[in-house]
């Protein structure tokens, strides 16, 4: 009986931690995608200004 009482909260705790882990990983991946987009935008802007200033 003690094992059954112990397993239930442990199982729920593991499921909760797994959910938290998945949410954190998803958030991390979204931030990395945003970082890549910003890097690309910056690179494009930098190239534009190089062309613009180079023609003056």
PyMOL Python script that loads the backbone (N, CA, C, O; Angstrom):
from pymol import cmd

cmd.read_pdbstr("""\
ATOM      1  N   UNK A   1       0.824  -1.193   0.000  1.00  0.00           N
ATOM      2  CA  UNK A   1       0.000   0.000   0.000  1.00  0.00           C
ATOM      3  C   UNK A   1       0.871   1.261   0.000  1.00  0.00           C
ATOM      4  O   UNK A   1       0.525   2.245  -0.653  1.00  0.00           O
ATOM      5  N   UNK A   2       1.963   1.243   0.704  1.00  0.00           N
ATOM      6  CA  UNK A   2       2.842   2.408   0.746  1.00  0.00           C
ATOM      7  C   UNK A   2       3.447   2.686  -0.623  1.00  0.00           C
ATOM      8  O   UNK A   2       3.613   3.842  -1.010  1.00  0.00           O
ATOM      9  N   UNK A   3       3.782   1.606  -1.369  1.00  0.00           N
ATOM     10  CA  UNK A   3       4.331   1.793  -2.712  1.00  0.00           C
ATOM     11  C   UNK A   3       3.329   2.481  -3.621  1.00  0.00           C
ATOM     12  O   UNK A   3       3.697   3.374  -4.384  1.00  0.00           O
ATOM     13  N   UNK A   4       2.086   2.083  -3.553  1.00  0.00           N
ATOM     14  CA  UNK A   4       1.043   2.675  -4.395  1.00  0.00           C
ATOM     15  C   UNK A   4       0.880   4.154  -4.074  1.00  0.00           C
ATOM     16  O   UNK A   4       0.719   4.970  -4.982  1.00  0.00           O
ATOM     17  N   UNK A   5       0.921   4.506  -2.802  1.00  0.00           N
ATOM     18  CA  UNK A   5       0.785   5.906  -2.395  1.00  0.00           C
ATOM     19  C   UNK A   5       1.991   6.727  -2.840  1.00  0.00           C
ATOM     20  O   UNK A   5       1.866   7.913  -3.144  1.00  0.00           O
ATOM     21  N   UNK A   6       3.146   6.096  -2.876  1.00  0.00           N
ATOM     22  CA  UNK A   6       4.361   6.791  -3.290  1.00  0.00           C
ATOM     23  C   UNK A   6       4.426   6.969  -4.797  1.00  0.00           C
ATOM     24  O   UNK A   6       4.873   8.011  -5.274  1.00  0.00           O
ATOM     25  N   UNK A   7       3.991   5.980  -5.547  1.00  0.00           N
ATOM     26  CA  UNK A   7       4.081   6.022  -7.012  1.00  0.00           C
ATOM     27  C   UNK A   7       3.179   7.087  -7.614  1.00  0.00           C
ATOM     28  O   UNK A   7       3.565   7.742  -8.582  1.00  0.00           O
ATOM     29  N   UNK A   8       2.019   7.268  -7.077  1.00  0.00           N
ATOM     30  CA  UNK A   8       1.074   8.221  -7.664  1.00  0.00           C
ATOM     31  C   UNK A   8       1.637   9.649  -7.685  1.00  0.00           C
ATOM     32  O   UNK A   8       1.671  10.258  -8.754  1.00  0.00           O
ATOM     33  N   UNK A   9       2.076  10.205  -6.557  1.00  0.00           N
ATOM     34  CA  UNK A   9       2.637  11.563  -6.616  1.00  0.00           C
ATOM     35  C   UNK A   9       3.908  11.639  -7.462  1.00  0.00           C
ATOM     36  O   UNK A   9       4.154  12.644  -8.130  1.00  0.00           O
ATOM     37  N   UNK A  10       4.712  10.577  -7.432  1.00  0.00           N
ATOM     38  CA  UNK A  10       5.932  10.572  -8.217  1.00  0.00           C
ATOM     39  C   UNK A  10       5.607  10.612  -9.707  1.00  0.00           C
ATOM     40  O   UNK A  10       6.246  11.350 -10.457  1.00  0.00           O
ATOM     41  N   UNK A  11       4.631   9.834 -10.143  1.00  0.00           N
ATOM     42  CA  UNK A  11       4.210   9.841 -11.547  1.00  0.00           C
ATOM     43  C   UNK A  11       3.683  11.198 -11.969  1.00  0.00           C
ATOM     44  O   UNK A  11       3.992  11.683 -13.058  1.00  0.00           O
ATOM     45  N   UNK A  12       2.888  11.810 -11.105  1.00  0.00           N
ATOM     46  CA  UNK A  12       2.350  13.141 -11.412  1.00  0.00           C
ATOM     47  C   UNK A  12       3.468  14.176 -11.465  1.00  0.00           C
ATOM     48  O   UNK A  12       3.456  15.078 -12.302  1.00  0.00           O
ATOM     49  N   UNK A  13       4.434  14.034 -10.559  1.00  0.00           N
ATOM     50  CA  UNK A  13       5.568  14.955 -10.541  1.00  0.00           C
ATOM     51  C   UNK A  13       6.385  14.831 -11.826  1.00  0.00           C
ATOM     52  O   UNK A  13       6.810  15.838 -12.393  1.00  0.00           O
ATOM     53  N   UNK A  14       6.606  13.602 -12.283  1.00  0.00           N
ATOM     54  CA  UNK A  14       7.364  13.384 -13.516  1.00  0.00           C
ATOM     55  C   UNK A  14       6.633  13.975 -14.721  1.00  0.00           C
ATOM     56  O   UNK A  14       7.257  14.588 -15.587  1.00  0.00           O
ATOM     57  N   UNK A  15       5.325  13.794 -14.777  1.00  0.00           N
ATOM     58  CA  UNK A  15       4.548  14.343 -15.883  1.00  0.00           C
ATOM     59  C   UNK A  15       4.615  15.876 -15.873  1.00  0.00           C
ATOM     60  O   UNK A  15       4.727  16.507 -16.924  1.00  0.00           O
ATOM     61  N   UNK A  16       4.546  16.456 -14.683  1.00  0.00           N
ATOM     62  CA  UNK A  16       4.612  17.910 -14.569  1.00  0.00           C
ATOM     63  C   UNK A  16       5.977  18.412 -15.033  1.00  0.00           C
ATOM     64  O   UNK A  16       6.061  19.388 -15.778  1.00  0.00           O
ATOM     65  N   UNK A  17       7.041  17.749 -14.592  1.00  0.00           N
ATOM     66  CA  UNK A  17       8.390  18.156 -14.997  1.00  0.00           C
ATOM     67  C   UNK A  17       8.592  17.973 -16.492  1.00  0.00           C
ATOM     68  O   UNK A  17       9.242  18.799 -17.133  1.00  0.00           O
ATOM     69  N   UNK A  18       8.045  16.905 -17.056  1.00  0.00           N
ATOM     70  CA  UNK A  18       8.155  16.674 -18.498  1.00  0.00           C
ATOM     71  C   UNK A  18       7.461  17.788 -19.265  1.00  0.00           C
ATOM     72  O   UNK A  18       7.982  18.275 -20.268  1.00  0.00           O
ATOM     73  N   UNK A  19       6.285  18.193 -18.796  1.00  0.00           N
ATOM     74  CA  UNK A  19       5.547  19.285 -19.440  1.00  0.00           C
ATOM     75  C   UNK A  19       6.339  20.588 -19.347  1.00  0.00           C
ATOM     76  O   UNK A  19       6.434  21.328 -20.326  1.00  0.00           O
ATOM     77  N   UNK A  20       6.906  20.868 -18.177  1.00  0.00           N
ATOM     78  CA  UNK A  20       7.704  22.081 -18.003  1.00  0.00           C
ATOM     79  C   UNK A  20       8.919  22.063 -18.925  1.00  0.00           C
ATOM     80  O   UNK A  20       9.274  23.081 -19.519  1.00  0.00           O
ATOM     81  N   UNK A  21       9.553  20.898 -19.039  1.00  0.00           N
ATOM     82  CA  UNK A  21      10.723  20.758 -19.906  1.00  0.00           C
ATOM     83  C   UNK A  21      10.348  21.024 -21.362  1.00  0.00           C
ATOM     84  O   UNK A  21      11.057  21.742 -22.066  1.00  0.00           O
ATOM     85  N   UNK A  22       9.242  20.451 -21.809  1.00  0.00           N
ATOM     86  CA  UNK A  22       8.811  20.649 -23.198  1.00  0.00           C
ATOM     87  C   UNK A  22       8.493  22.113 -23.470  1.00  0.00           C
ATOM     88  O   UNK A  22       8.828  22.633 -24.534  1.00  0.00           O
ATOM     89  N   UNK A  23       7.851  22.779 -22.517  1.00  0.00           N
ATOM     90  CA  UNK A  23       7.530  24.192 -22.690  1.00  0.00           C
ATOM     91  C   UNK A  23       8.800  25.046 -22.738  1.00  0.00           C
ATOM     92  O   UNK A  23       8.902  25.971 -23.543  1.00  0.00           O
ATOM     93  N   UNK A  24       9.761  24.732 -21.875  1.00  0.00           N
ATOM     94  CA  UNK A  24      11.022  25.476 -21.866  1.00  0.00           C
ATOM     95  C   UNK A  24      11.784  25.258 -23.167  1.00  0.00           C
ATOM     96  O   UNK A  24      12.354  26.200 -23.717  1.00  0.00           O
ATOM     97  N   UNK A  25      11.797  24.027 -23.659  1.00  0.00           N
ATOM     98  CA  UNK A  25      12.485  23.720 -24.912  1.00  0.00           C
ATOM     99  C   UNK A  25      11.828  24.437 -26.087  1.00  0.00           C
ATOM    100  O   UNK A  25      12.513  24.963 -26.963  1.00  0.00           O
ATOM    101  N   UNK A  26      10.508  24.454 -26.101  1.00  0.00           N
ATOM    102  CA  UNK A  26       9.779  25.153 -27.164  1.00  0.00           C
ATOM    103  C   UNK A  26      10.086  26.649 -27.140  1.00  0.00           C
ATOM    104  O   UNK A  26      10.294  27.261 -28.187  1.00  0.00           O
ATOM    105  N   UNK A  27      10.112  27.228 -25.955  1.00  0.00           N
ATOM    106  CA  UNK A  27      10.429  28.651 -25.815  1.00  0.00           C
ATOM    107  C   UNK A  27      11.859  28.936 -26.279  1.00  0.00           C
ATOM    108  O   UNK A  27      12.107  29.927 -26.966  1.00  0.00           O
ATOM    109  N   UNK A  28      12.793  28.065 -25.901  1.00  0.00           N
ATOM    110  CA  UNK A  28      14.185  28.202 -26.315  1.00  0.00           C
ATOM    111  C   UNK A  28      14.310  28.160 -27.827  1.00  0.00           C
ATOM    112  O   UNK A  28      15.022  28.974 -28.415  1.00  0.00           O
ATOM    113  N   UNK A  29      13.622  27.215 -28.463  1.00  0.00           N
ATOM    114  CA  UNK A  29      13.672  27.093 -29.919  1.00  0.00           C
ATOM    115  C   UNK A  29      13.086  28.321 -30.608  1.00  0.00           C
ATOM    116  O   UNK A  29      13.613  28.780 -31.621  1.00  0.00           O
ATOM    117  N   UNK A  30      11.999  28.851 -30.060  1.00  0.00           N
ATOM    118  CA  UNK A  30      11.395  30.058 -30.634  1.00  0.00           C
ATOM    119  C   UNK A  30      12.354  31.248 -30.527  1.00  0.00           C
ATOM    120  O   UNK A  30      12.473  32.037 -31.464  1.00  0.00           O
ATOM    121  N   UNK A  31      13.031  31.374 -29.396  1.00  0.00           N
ATOM    122  CA  UNK A  31      13.988  32.471 -29.217  1.00  0.00           C
ATOM    123  C   UNK A  31      15.150  32.327 -30.197  1.00  0.00           C
ATOM    124  O   UNK A  31      15.629  33.327 -30.733  1.00  0.00           O
ATOM    125  N   UNK A  32      15.603  31.115 -30.437  1.00  0.00           N
ATOM    126  CA  UNK A  32      16.686  30.907 -31.399  1.00  0.00           C
ATOM    127  C   UNK A  32      16.254  31.270 -32.815  1.00  0.00           C
ATOM    128  O   UNK A  32      17.030  31.851 -33.572  1.00  0.00           O
ATOM    129  N   UNK A  33      15.017  30.928 -33.174  1.00  0.00           N
ATOM    130  CA  UNK A  33      14.503  31.302 -34.497  1.00  0.00           C
ATOM    131  C   UNK A  33      14.439  32.820 -34.630  1.00  0.00           C
ATOM    132  O   UNK A  33      14.810  33.379 -35.663  1.00  0.00           O
ATOM    133  N   UNK A  34      13.963  33.482 -33.572  1.00  0.00           N
ATOM    134  CA  UNK A  34      13.877  34.943 -33.592  1.00  0.00           C
ATOM    135  C   UNK A  34      15.281  35.553 -33.702  1.00  0.00           C
ATOM    136  O   UNK A  34      15.484  36.519 -34.437  1.00  0.00           O
ATOM    137  N   UNK A  35      16.224  34.999 -32.986  1.00  0.00           N
ATOM    138  CA  UNK A  35      17.610  35.477 -33.039  1.00  0.00           C
ATOM    139  C   UNK A  35      18.172  35.335 -34.450  1.00  0.00           C
ATOM    140  O   UNK A  35      18.858  36.234 -34.937  1.00  0.00           O
ATOM    141  N   UNK A  36      17.887  34.220 -35.106  1.00  0.00           N
ATOM    142  CA  UNK A  36      18.363  34.000 -36.477  1.00  0.00           C
ATOM    143  C   UNK A  36      17.729  35.007 -37.433  1.00  0.00           C
ATOM    144  O   UNK A  36      18.406  35.541 -38.312  1.00  0.00           O
ATOM    145  N   UNK A  37      16.438  35.267 -37.265  1.00  0.00           N
ATOM    146  CA  UNK A  37      15.759  36.251 -38.119  1.00  0.00           C
ATOM    147  C   UNK A  37      16.364  37.636 -37.935  1.00  0.00           C
ATOM    148  O   UNK A  37      16.581  38.358 -38.909  1.00  0.00           O
ATOM    149  N   UNK A  38      16.634  38.006 -36.692  1.00  0.00           N
ATOM    150  CA  UNK A  38      17.224  39.322 -36.432  1.00  0.00           C
ATOM    151  C   UNK A  38      18.628  39.420 -37.015  1.00  0.00           C
ATOM    152  O   UNK A  38      19.018  40.464 -37.538  1.00  0.00           O
ATOM    153  N   UNK A  39      19.378  38.342 -36.926  1.00  0.00           N
ATOM    154  CA  UNK A  39      20.714  38.322 -37.509  1.00  0.00           C
ATOM    155  C   UNK A  39      20.666  38.505 -39.005  1.00  0.00           C
ATOM    156  O   UNK A  39      21.479  39.235 -39.573  1.00  0.00           O
ATOM    157  N   UNK A  40      19.719  37.847 -39.651  1.00  0.00           N
ATOM    158  CA  UNK A  40      19.554  37.967 -41.096  1.00  0.00           C
ATOM    159  C   UNK A  40      19.144  39.392 -41.463  1.00  0.00           C
ATOM    160  O   UNK A  40      19.662  39.970 -42.417  1.00  0.00           O
ATOM    161  N   UNK A  41      18.212  39.947 -40.698  1.00  0.00           N
ATOM    162  CA  UNK A  41      17.768  41.319 -40.951  1.00  0.00           C
ATOM    163  C   UNK A  41      18.923  42.302 -40.793  1.00  0.00           C
ATOM    164  O   UNK A  41      19.091  43.208 -41.608  1.00  0.00           O
ATOM    165  N   UNK A  42      19.711  42.120 -39.750  1.00  0.00           N
ATOM    166  CA  UNK A  42      20.856  42.995 -39.524  1.00  0.00           C
ATOM    167  C   UNK A  42      21.858  42.872 -40.669  1.00  0.00           C
ATOM    168  O   UNK A  42      22.383  43.872 -41.158  1.00  0.00           O
ATOM    169  N   UNK A  43      22.112  41.656 -41.082  1.00  0.00           N
ATOM    170  CA  UNK A  43      23.059  41.419 -42.173  1.00  0.00           C
ATOM    171  C   UNK A  43      22.571  42.078 -43.461  1.00  0.00           C
ATOM    172  O   UNK A  43      23.351  42.706 -44.177  1.00  0.00           O
ATOM    173  N   UNK A  44      21.281  41.932 -43.750  1.00  0.00           N
ATOM    174  CA  UNK A  44      20.708  42.565 -44.945  1.00  0.00           C
ATOM    175  C   UNK A  44      20.806  44.082 -44.864  1.00  0.00           C
ATOM    176  O   UNK A  44      21.135  44.741 -45.851  1.00  0.00           O
ATOM    177  N   UNK A  45      20.521  44.636 -43.686  1.00  0.00           N
ATOM    178  CA  UNK A  45      20.590  46.091 -43.500  1.00  0.00           C
ATOM    179  C   UNK A  45      22.019  46.579 -43.651  1.00  0.00           C
ATOM    180  O   UNK A  45      22.275  47.616 -44.262  1.00  0.00           O
ATOM    181  N   UNK A  46      22.936  45.824 -43.092  1.00  0.00           N
ATOM    182  CA  UNK A  46      24.346  46.193 -43.179  1.00  0.00           C
ATOM    183  C   UNK A  46      24.803  46.218 -44.638  1.00  0.00           C
ATOM    184  O   UNK A  46      25.520  47.127 -45.057  1.00  0.00           O
ATOM    185  N   UNK A  47      24.383  45.219 -45.399  1.00  0.00           N
ATOM    186  CA  UNK A  47      24.740  45.168 -46.823  1.00  0.00           C
ATOM    187  C   UNK A  47      24.144  46.349 -47.569  1.00  0.00           C
ATOM    188  O   UNK A  47      24.792  46.937 -48.435  1.00  0.00           O
ATOM    189  N   UNK A  48      22.914  46.692 -47.232  1.00  0.00           N
ATOM    190  CA  UNK A  48      22.246  47.821 -47.877  1.00  0.00           C
ATOM    191  C   UNK A  48      23.023  49.113 -47.617  1.00  0.00           C
ATOM    192  O   UNK A  48      23.278  49.887 -48.540  1.00  0.00           O
ATOM    193  N   UNK A  49      23.397  49.339 -46.359  1.00  0.00           N
ATOM    194  CA  UNK A  49      24.116  50.564 -46.020  1.00  0.00           C
ATOM    195  C   UNK A  49      25.500  50.587 -46.651  1.00  0.00           C
ATOM    196  O   UNK A  49      25.984  51.646 -47.051  1.00  0.00           O
ATOM    197  N   UNK A  50      26.143  49.421 -46.743  1.00  0.00           N
ATOM    198  CA  UNK A  50      27.449  49.364 -47.420  1.00  0.00           C
ATOM    199  C   UNK A  50      27.306  49.799 -48.876  1.00  0.00           C
ATOM    200  O   UNK A  50      28.135  50.552 -49.387  1.00  0.00           O
ATOM    201  N   UNK A  51      26.271  49.331 -49.534  1.00  0.00           N
ATOM    202  CA  UNK A  51      26.036  49.708 -50.937  1.00  0.00           C
ATOM    203  C   UNK A  51      25.704  51.191 -51.034  1.00  0.00           C
ATOM    204  O   UNK A  51      26.212  51.889 -51.912  1.00  0.00           O
ATOM    205  N   UNK A  52      24.856  51.671 -50.136  1.00  0.00           N
ATOM    206  CA  UNK A  52      24.431  53.049 -50.156  1.00  0.00           C
ATOM    207  C   UNK A  52      25.603  53.999 -49.886  1.00  0.00           C
ATOM    208  O   UNK A  52      25.786  54.978 -50.609  1.00  0.00           O
ATOM    209  N   UNK A  53      26.381  53.716 -48.865  1.00  0.00           N
ATOM    210  CA  UNK A  53      27.501  54.589 -48.508  1.00  0.00           C
ATOM    211  C   UNK A  53      28.654  54.449 -49.496  1.00  0.00           C
ATOM    212  O   UNK A  53      29.428  55.386 -49.693  1.00  0.00           O
ATOM    213  N   UNK A  54      28.763  53.303 -50.102  1.00  0.00           N
ATOM    214  CA  UNK A  54      29.834  53.087 -51.074  1.00  0.00           C
ATOM    215  C   UNK A  54      29.611  53.855 -52.366  1.00  0.00           C
ATOM    216  O   UNK A  54      30.559  54.143 -53.096  1.00  0.00           O
ATOM    217  N   UNK A  55      28.358  54.184 -52.646  1.00  0.00           N
ATOM    218  CA  UNK A  55      28.063  54.893 -53.903  1.00  0.00           C
ATOM    219  C   UNK A  55      28.196  56.396 -53.750  1.00  0.00           C
ATOM    220  O   UNK A  55      28.134  57.117 -54.746  1.00  0.00           O
ATOM    221  N   UNK A  56      28.375  56.887 -52.547  1.00  0.00           N
ATOM    222  CA  UNK A  56      28.469  58.354 -52.323  1.00  0.00           C
ATOM    223  C   UNK A  56      29.836  58.880 -52.627  1.00  0.00           C
ATOM    224  O   UNK A  56      30.081  60.078 -52.493  1.00  0.00           O
TER     225      UNK A  56
END
""", "prot")
cmd.dss("prot")
cmd.show_as("cartoon", "prot")
cmd.util.cbc("prot")
cmd.orient("prot")
